[in-house]
């Protein structure tokens, strides 16, 4: 039994060493910085588009703003307040928001997803085989898929909010439904995050890894993302007292650091998917393993 656990530990350690070595060989820290910068450009237009779509469809502007703030609170621990205040100021003019949000989102999303494709092609050792038009089409497809996923997250947030309101009005049901509701919210959030990573790993690069490898990379990235949230919350609680002097700038500083952490997690998940594809998953016709065979 001890020998079996020792073998598992040795395999896990060898995988960690191999993934880390390839990460640094791929200039992973540089790729992380580039992706975080593009994510910074993309984040505000995405938030504006979400508010605009919700404001013009099923919700009014104020409720749309509240739903987007709920998503921010779930994704950006301790650093969303400064962003929420700025978004609230913009939402006051919904007519301008609808046009500028959509146009800005389309423009900047092409930059972001272009950088995502470049990063994943570097990690997966893929050759650029797509034309400019095909690459642009892939960017638009990813934009649509990511937007649908985020709208799904907002819908889940709305459902949970309604459910909590119901429980507050019917205290006798709280003991029965509160644990189930909390579990449901966490499970849906986990599934949505995994689906987001899966879509990006599957659609963006010029090569296709085996589905099992992509799923393992997506699950790993989701777990790392959750661990990063907890670690970042601890980091903020430790550093917030020393940065209170900077006020709003301190919150933005935390936000920038969180974008870098998120980009790092995204690339590490891709490295894990690549490692499994090369060592554990059967190759597909369009995978790097089959092309190297």
C-alpha positions in Angstrom: 0.0 0.0 0.0 2.8 2.4 0.9 4.6 1.5 -2.3 1.5 2.3 -4.3 1.1 5.7 -2.7 4.8 6.4 -3.2 4.5 5.6 -6.9 1.5 7.9 -7.2 3.4 10.7 -5.4 6.4 10.2 -7.6 4.2 10.4 -10.7 2.4 13.5 -9.4 5.7 15.2 -8.6 7.2 14.3 -12.0 4.1 15.8 -13.6 4.4 19.0 -11.5 8.1 19.3 -12.5 7.4 18.7 -16.2 4.5 21.2 -16.2 6.6 23.8 -14.4 9.5 23.3 -16.7 7.4 23.7 -19.8 5.7 26.8 -18.3 9.0 28.6 -18.0 10.3 27.2 -21.3 7.2 28.8 -22.9 8.0 32.2 -21.2 4.9 31.7 -19.1 5.4 34.8 -17.0 5.6 37.0 -20.1 2.5 35.4 -21.6 0.7 35.9 -18.3 1.6 39.6 -18.3 0.5 40.0 -21.9 -2.8 38.2 -21.3 -3.5 40.2 -18.1 -3.0 43.5 -20.0 -5.5 42.5 -22.7 -7.9 41.3 -20.0 -7.7 44.7 -18.4 -8.7 46.4 -21.7 -11.5 43.9 -22.2 -13.0 43.8 -18.7 -14.8 47.2 -18.7 -16.4 46.7 -22.2 -17.6 43.3 -21.2 -19.2 44.7 -18.1 -20.9 47.4 -20.1 -22.2 44.9 -22.6 -23.6 42.7 -19.9 -25.5 45.7 -18.3 -26.7 46.8 -21.7 -28.0 43.4 -22.8 -29.8 43.0 -19.4 -31.1 46.5 -19.4 -32.6 46.3 -22.9 -34.1 42.8 -22.4 -35.4 41.5 -19.1 -34.2 44.0 -16.5 -34.1 47.7 -16.0 -30.7 49.4 -15.8 -30.6 49.5 -12.0 -31.3 45.8 -11.6 -28.9 45.0 -14.4 -26.2 46.9 -12.5 -27.0 45.0 -9.4 -26.7 41.6 -11.2 -23.4 42.5 -12.7 -22.2 43.7 -9.3 -23.2 40.3 -7.9 -21.1 38.6 -10.5 -18.2 40.9 -9.6 -18.5 40.0 -6.0 -18.4 36.3 -6.8 -15.3 36.7 -9.1 -13.3 39.6 -7.6 -12.8 39.1 -3.9 -12.4 42.3 -1.9 -11.6 44.5 -5.0 -14.9 45.1 -6.8 -16.1 48.2 -5.0 -14.1 50.8 -7.0 -15.2 49.2 -10.2 -18.8 49.0 -9.2 -18.8 52.7 -8.3 -17.5 53.6 -11.8 -19.9 51.3 -13.5 -22.8 52.9 -11.6 -21.8 56.3 -12.9 -21.8 55.0 -16.5 -25.1 53.2 -16.2 -27.0 56.5 -15.7 -27.0 57.0 -19.4 -28.3 53.7 -20.8 -28.7 55.0 -24.4 -25.0 55.7 -24.7 -24.2 52.6 -22.8 -25.9 50.4 -25.3 -24.0 51.7 -28.3 -20.6 52.3 -26.7 -20.7 49.1 -24.7 -21.4 46.8 -27.7 -18.9 48.6 -30.0 -16.1 48.7 -27.4 -16.8 45.1 -26.5 -16.5 43.9 -30.1 -13.3 45.9 -30.7 -11.5 44.9 -27.5 -12.7 41.4 -27.4 -10.9 40.8 -30.7 -7.7 41.9 -29.0 -8.3 39.7 -26.0 -9.3 36.6 -27.9 -6.5 37.2 -30.4 -4.0 37.2 -27.4 -5.8 34.1 -26.0 -5.2 32.3 -29.4 -1.6 33.3 -29.5 -1.0 32.2 -25.9 -2.7 28.8 -26.4 -0.9 28.2 -29.7 2.4 28.9 -27.9 1.5 26.5 -25.0 0.2 23.8 -27.4 3.1 24.2 -29.8 0.7 24.9 -32.6 1.5 26.4 -36.0 -0.7 29.2 -37.2 -2.9 27.6 -39.8 -5.9 30.0 -39.8 -6.4 32.9 -42.2 -7.1 36.3 -40.9 -10.8 36.0 -41.7 -11.1 32.5 -40.1 -9.3 33.9 -37.0 -11.7 36.8 -36.8 -14.6 34.4 -37.1 -13.2 32.3 -34.2 -12.9 35.5 -32.2 -16.5 36.3 -32.8 -17.6 32.8 -32.0 -15.7 32.9 -28.7 -17.2 36.3 -27.9 -20.7 34.9 -28.4 -20.0 31.7 -26.3 -18.4 33.6 -23.5 -21.3 36.2 -23.5 -23.8 33.3 -23.3 -21.9 31.7 -20.4 -21.8 35.0 -18.5 -25.5 35.6 -19.1 -26.1 32.1 -17.7 -24.1 33.1 -14.6 -26.2 36.2 -14.2 -29.4 34.1 -14.6 -28.2 31.8 -11.9 -27.4 34.8 -9.6 -30.9 36.1 -10.2 -32.4 32.8 -9.3 -30.4 32.5 -6.1 -31.3 36.0 -5.1 -35.0 35.3 -5.6 -34.7 32.0 -3.7 -33.0 33.8 -0.8 -35.8 36.4 -0.8 -38.3 33.6 -0.6 -36.5 32.0 2.4 -36.4 35.3 4.2 -40.2 35.6 3.8 -40.7 32.0 4.9 -38.3 31.4 7.8 -39.7 27.9 8.4 -38.3 26.7 5.1 -34.8 28.0 5.8 -33.5 25.0 7.6 -34.6 22.7 4.8 -33.6 24.7 1.7 -30.7 26.9 2.8 -28.0 24.1 2.6 -29.3 22.9 -0.7 -29.4 26.5 -2.1 -25.8 27.2 -1.1 -24.7 23.9 -2.6 -26.6 24.6 -5.8 -25.0 28.1 -6.1 -21.5 26.7 -5.6 -22.0 23.8 -8.0 -23.4 26.0 -10.8 -20.5 28.5 -10.3 -18.0 25.6 -10.5 -19.6 24.2 -13.7 -19.8 27.7 -15.3 -16.1 28.4 -14.6 -15.1 25.0 -15.9 -17.2 25.5 -19.1 -15.6 28.8 -19.7 -12.1 27.3 -19.5 -13.2 24.4 -21.7 -14.6 26.6 -24.4 -11.4 28.7 -24.6 -9.1 25.7 -24.6 -11.2 23.9 -27.2 -12.1 26.7 -29.6 -9.2 29.2 -29.4 -6.1 27.3 -30.4 -5.3 26.2 -34.0 -4.9 22.6 -32.8 -7.4 20.4 -30.9 -6.3 18.4 -27.8 -8.3 15.3 -26.8 -11.5 16.1 -25.0 -10.4 14.4 -21.8 -7.2 16.4 -21.7 -9.1 19.6 -22.2 -11.6 18.6 -19.5 -8.7 17.8 -17.0 -7.0 21.1 -17.8 -10.3 23.0 -17.4 -11.1 21.3 -14.0 -7.5 22.0 -12.9 -7.8 25.6 -13.8 -11.1 25.9 -12.0 -9.6 24.4 -8.8 -6.6 26.7 -9.1 -8.9 29.6 -9.7 -10.8 28.8 -6.5 -7.6 28.4 -4.5 -6.4 31.7 -6.0 -9.6 33.4 -4.8 -9.0 32.2 -1.2 -5.3 33.1 -1.3 -6.1 36.5 -2.8 -8.7 37.2 -0.1 -6.1 36.4 2.5 -3.6 38.6 0.7 -6.0 41.5 0.6 -6.9 41.1 4.3 -3.2 41.3 5.1 -2.3 44.2 2.9 -5.5 46.3 3.0 -4.5 48.1 6.2 -1.2 49.3 4.8 -2.9 50.4 1.5 -6.0 52.2 3.0 -4.1 55.4 2.5 -4.5 55.1 -1.2 -8.3 54.7 -1.1 -9.8 53.8 -4.5 -6.3 53.4 -6.0 -5.7 50.6 -3.5 -8.8 48.7 -4.7 -7.7 49.1 -8.4 -4.2 47.8 -7.4 -5.8 44.7 -6.0 -7.9 44.4 -9.2 -4.8 44.5 -11.4 -3.1 41.8 -9.2 -6.2 39.6 -9.5 -6.2 39.9 -13.3 -2.6 38.7 -13.3 -3.4 35.8 -11.0 -6.4 34.8 -13.2 -4.2 34.9 -16.3 -1.6 32.8 -14.6 -4.2 30.2 -13.7 -5.5 30.2 -17.2 -2.1 29.4 -18.7 -1.3 26.8 -16.0 -4.6 25.0 -16.9 -3.5 24.9 -20.5 -0.1 23.5 -19.5 -1.8 20.8 -17.6 -4.1 19.9 -20.5 -1.0 19.8 -22.8 0.9 17.5 -20.4 -2.0 15.1 -20.1 -2.5 15.1 -23.9 1.2 14.2 -24.4 1.3 11.6 -21.7 -2.1 10.2 -20.8 -4.7 10.9 -23.4 -5.0 9.1 -26.8 -4.2 11.4 -29.7 -6.9 12.8 -32.0 -6.5 13.4 -35.7 -5.9 17.2 -35.2 -3.9 17.0 -31.9 -0.2 17.8 -31.6 0.5 14.3 -30.5 -0.8 12.8 -33.7 1.1 15.3 -35.8 4.3 14.4 -34.0 3.8 10.7 -34.4 
